[in-house]
Amino acid sequence: MDELERSLLNVFTYSDLNRLVSYRNDDTRLQSLFSDASSRYVLFHRSQFLAKVQPEIKPLSIRGSEIERYELDIRSQVFLGSRGKKHYFAVDLADSAEIKPVGRGDVEFIGLRESGQQLKAEDASMLSYAKAMFHWHHAHQFCGKCGSPTKSAVSGHLRQCIDTKCVKAHFPRIDPAIIVAVVNGGKCLFGRQKAWPPHRYSVIAGFVEPGESVEQAVVREVFEETNIALDKVNYHSSQPWPFPASIMLGFAASAANAKIILNDGELQDAHWRSVREVVAGMVSRQFRLPPKLSIAYRLIEDWFNAHSDEKLADVMEQLNVDQTWWPRWIEWKL
Ligand SMILES: [Zn+2]
């Protein structure tokens, strides 16, 4: 399996969307698509998307004519691209908009964190794209250079400063973050922060800083948090992480030393665990892994499966380990 194949297994990554970048500046074509019967609009409101929730969670997209009929109060709109013969737009409704989802009990606005694992991979990917775009629009209402308001342009893929002397173009931004499974003698390095839910552990993560490569960020973060030096760092896969605006760059690394010191105090606890110790911790409910939605879980899963006769997913199913609960801290700390 190469890195592309590994990344495609990550939630939010697999996509059948053709982004049709060349359409973004083609106003004539987009105007005709707005009202075309084949066009679909996915709706967001306060960072949640409109979904049909029974019998399974599925985004509910509507037609352009319905946008007009419901007189929806639109804050931002983005052209996403096409899937098959349908063209997709995403619409972000004003926070103050009065939303009454069609009077149906099985339709509601829901969060992507809670539902991402249950969605079809291609839907999860498209929604994560739209969610990240709307976060960017919302956070870049003013020009960082001159302070004037900005306006949406290029079908939602650029924000332009309205000051005629400035006219700075602002492009969508993402924040790169590294995450790494560090292994020593077959054991994996786990840490937890004080603010996390009880017994929740994960692998080491942190934001890439200006002036360093992502590999250097891996080495720095692991050393800052645990005093562990790395002697090998290998890229694993990546995952868009729209909570609110990251790309997670996953790595596997081997340690050059074993003694842990919590240098920067960011972690409350860190230790090495073998596969056997991870299983024992899950059995006693004293050790919880990150949600399956996350690349953190995938890194741990690959380490686990390489050191065990049993697959992690099978072990968790046998133990009936609950992973549905999603902690709030993920929003601000990876
Ligand atoms: Zn400006």
Boltz pocket constraint, residues with backbone or C-beta under 6 A from the ligand:
constraints:
  - pocket:
      binder: B
      contacts: [[A, 143], [A, 144], [A, 145], [A, 146], [A, 147], [A, 148], [A, 161], [A, 162], [A, 163], [A, 166], [A, 167], [A, 168]]
      max_distance: 6.0
